[in-house]
Amino acid sequence: MALLEVLKSRLSRHKEKRKDIEILVNKSAASPNQKQQYVELKAKEDELENIIDIAEGLIESDDK
């Protein structure tokens, strides 16, 4: 359970960072490094969401 909270916290931090960079990308003011960081953060978010889904599924199956 604690690991799940850590994953959710990490996902939240990644989303906040991505939102900050997304503003620059949408204004076409982002550097190539910022654009790359945006893409990497989005990929990490997807991975974390998948891991959280798997963990929640495992927890639910253990409860049954």
N, C-alpha and C positions, 0 to 999 in steps of 0.2 A: 504493500500500500504506500509506503513512504517513497519507493522508487517511482510509482505512478505520479505522485505529487511533484517530484523532482522533474520528471519529464514534462509535465504540464507547465511548470514554472519556466523551464528552458524554452518551451514552445512559445510561451508568452513573450519572453525576452527577444526571441528571434523575430516575432511578429512586429514588435515595437521598432526594432532596428530597421526592418524591411520597410515599414511605413515611412520612416524618416527618409530613407533613400528613394522610395517610390515618388515622393514629392519632387525630388530633383530630376528623376528620370522622366516624369511626366512633363516637366518644364523644359526638357532638353538641356538641362544645365549640369547633368551628371558626367563625370569623367569616365573613361573606359573602365578604370578600376572600380568605380562605384557601380557601374552597370553589371560588371562581373560579380561583385559582392551581392547585388540584388538577386541575381539568378541563383547564386549559391545559397543564399538565405532561404529563397523560395523552395529550393530542392530539400534543404534541411528541414523546413517546416513540414513538407510532404512526408519525409521519412519519419519525423517525430510523431506526426498524426497517425501514421500506419502502426508504429510501435505502440502507441497509446491504445489504439483500437485492439491490437492483439493482446496486450496486457489486460485490458478490461474484459475481453472475451475469456481469457484464462481464469481471471478472478471469478467471473460469473459461473464458469463451468465447475470450478472448485466448490462453489457454494451449493451446488445442486446435489 
